[in-house]
């Protein structure tokens, strides 16, 4: 399957996400059909923090929930994240008719829901890092922790009394972890 096929598919009963991993379609379902308030708040808070940082630095652009990224071609890998950051040279300003961003974000953020499949999330992290994403933040609003995955580094587990920094990809970004869960 190709990214254009997934983007053109009639959604029918819509899963939470449709991801394409190296040509294989994976649908991530949420049994309740919606996200918990803790998930929604964490997505909004991290998106706001990243957006404010991007505006202040002007070298990056932040995207919110559901922005599709084609991370690889032949076979295609197409994924979405709850929040993401790209360098402006990858996407200066999206046009309304753009169906996707070609290339990897420097940061991908996924907020974990209560009934998540941990193997699927592990696969998302591995694919994102392998195809050029600089770091992936897995945010668990129910446990109030952030797990930071970076290429070539050990995963970092952060709780509410610690600070989250953007590392080399988001130089100068720093926020208290607790601020994501307010």
C-alpha distance (Angstrom), angle and dihedral (degrees) to the residues before:
residue distance angle dihedral
X1 . . .
X2 3.80 . .
X3 3.80 131.5 .
X4 3.82 91.0 -113.1
X5 3.83 89.5 56.1
X6 3.81 91.9 53.9
X7 3.80 92.9 45.8
X8 3.83 90.7 50.9
X9 3.82 96.4 45.7
X10 3.80 118.0 117.6
X11 3.79 101.3 -115.9
X12 3.82 96.7 -142.9
X13 3.78 105.3 171.4
X14 3.77 96.9 9.1
X15 3.82 121.2 -132.3
X16 3.79 118.1 -148.2
X17 3.81 89.3 -105.7
X18 3.78 138.7 0.6
X19 3.77 110.7 -152.9
X20 3.77 128.6 -179.5
X21 3.81 113.5 -149.8
X22 3.81 110.8 -169.2
X23 3.80 91.6 -34.7
X24 3.82 96.6 -41.4
X25 3.81 116.4 115.2
X26 3.80 115.2 -134.6
X27 3.79 120.6 -175.3
X28 3.77 117.3 -159.7
X29 3.78 111.1 -154.2
X30 3.76 130.3 -162.3
X31 3.79 109.8 -152.4
X32 3.80 93.4 -149.6
X33 3.81 92.5 50.1
X34 3.79 92.8 -128.0
X35 3.80 140.9 54.5
X36 3.79 126.9 -98.8
X37 3.81 119.2 -105.7
X38 3.84 89.0 -111.8
X39 3.82 89.6 58.0
X40 3.81 92.8 46.7
X41 3.82 92.5 48.4
X42 3.81 93.3 48.7
X43 3.83 91.2 49.0
X44 3.80 91.1 49.9
X45 3.81 94.3 45.7
X46 3.80 96.8 47.8
X47 3.82 90.9 43.4
X48 3.82 90.5 52.4
X49 3.81 92.6 47.8
X50 3.80 92.5 49.0
X51 3.80 93.9 43.4
X52 3.81 92.1 51.3
X53 3.81 90.7 49.2
X54 3.82 91.9 48.6
X55 3.81 92.1 51.0
X56 3.80 90.5 49.6
X57 3.81 94.6 50.0
X58 3.85 98.6 34.7
X59 3.83 91.6 -157.6
X60 3.80 95.2 94.4
X61 3.78 140.4 43.4
X62 3.80 125.6 -143.0
X63 3.81 124.7 -142.7
X64 3.77 128.9 -165.4
X65 3.76 135.7 -143.8
X66 3.79 119.1 -26.5
X67 3.81 103.5 8.9
X68 3.84 105.2 153.5
X69 3.80 119.8 -129.4
X70 3.79 124.6 -168.0
X71 3.79 99.3 -149.2
X72 3.81 97.3 175.8
X73 3.81 141.6 5.9
X74 3.80 133.1 -141.8
X75 2.96 94.7 46.1
X76 3.78 96.8 26.5
X77 3.78 125.4 -133.0
X78 3.81 114.7 -164.7
X79 3.81 121.1 174.4
X80 3.78 141.0 159.3
X81 3.78 129.7 -147.5
X82 3.79 135.3 -158.9
X83 3.81 88.9 -117.5
X84 3.78 134.7 -6.1
X85 3.78 143.7 176.9
X86 3.80 126.7 -144.3
X87 3.76 132.4 -176.0
X88 3.81 111.4 -105.0
X89 3.81 90.3 -120.3
X90 3.84 87.4 64.4
X91 3.80 93.5 48.2
X92 3.80 118.0 3.5
X93 3.79 96.0 176.6
X94 3.79 124.4 -15.0
X95 3.79 117.5 -127.6
X96 3.79 120.3 -136.0
X97 3.80 91.9 -114.5
X98 3.84 95.2 51.5
X99 3.81 108.3 118.2
X100 3.80 96.0 -167.4
X101 3.78 147.3 -12.5
X102 3.79 115.3 -102.7
X103 3.79 108.2 -140.0
X104 3.75 139.5 28.1
X105 3.79 128.3 -63.1
X106 3.78 118.5 -123.2
X107 3.81 86.8 -129.5
X108 3.79 130.6 26.2
X109 3.80 121.5 -172.3
X110 3.79 124.6 -162.3
X111 3.80 121.0 -176.6
X112 3.79 111.8 -150.6
X113 3.80 119.6 -128.9
X114 3.81 124.9 -151.6
X115 3.82 96.7 -102.5
X116 3.80 98.8 40.5
X117 3.79 122.0 146.9
X118 3.83 103.0 -122.5
X119 3.81 92.4 -157.5
X120 3.80 90.8 56.0
X121 3.80 91.8 49.5
X122 3.81 90.5 48.8
X123 3.80 88.7 51.9
X124 3.81 90.8 50.0
X125 3.82 91.3 52.5
X126 3.80 93.1 46.6
X127 3.81 93.9 48.0
X128 3.81 93.1 45.3
X129 3.81 93.6 50.9
X130 3.81 93.4 42.6
X131 3.82 92.2 52.6
X132 3.79 96.7 50.3
X133 3.79 109.4 -80.6
X134 3.79 106.9 142.5
X135 3.78 97.8 -146.7
X136 3.78 140.6 -6.4
X137 3.78 123.3 -150.6
X138 3.81 115.6 -156.1
X139 3.78 106.9 -161.7
X140 3.80 119.1 -164.1
X141 3.82 108.2 -167.1
X142 3.79 92.7 -177.5
X143 3.83 94.0 57.3
X144 3.84 92.1 27.9
X145 3.79 95.2 -130.4
X146 3.78 134.9 126.8
X147 3.79 121.5 -149.6
X148 3.79 112.7 -158.4
X149 3.81 117.0 -155.3
X150 3.81 118.2 -169.7
X151 3.78 129.8 175.8
X152 3.77 110.9 -92.6
X153 3.83 94.6 3.9
X154 3.78 137.4 100.0
X155 3.80 114.8 -101.8
X156 3.78 113.8 -96.3
X157 3.83 121.2 -142.3
X158 3.80 115.2 -153.4
X159 3.79 129.9 -175.7
X160 3.80 133.4 -167.4
X161 3.80 97.0 -79.2
X162 3.82 92.1 55.4
X163 3.81 132.6 77.7
X164 3.79 126.0 -117.7
X165 3.78 116.1 -142.4
X166 3.78 129.0 -171.1
X167 3.78 96.0 -128.3
X168 3.79 119.9 -152.2
X169 3.82 93.3 -33.1
X170 3.82 94.9 57.1
X171 3.77 100.9 27.8
X172 3.78 110.2 -167.0
X173 3.81 97.2 18.2
X174 3.78 111.7 127.1
X175 3.79 133.0 152.5
X176 3.78 138.4 160.1
X177 3.81 109.5 -97.5
X178 3.81 88.9 -133.5
X179 3.83 89.2 64.6
X180 3.82 89.9 67.4
X181 3.81 90.3 58.5
X182 3.83 99.3 45.5
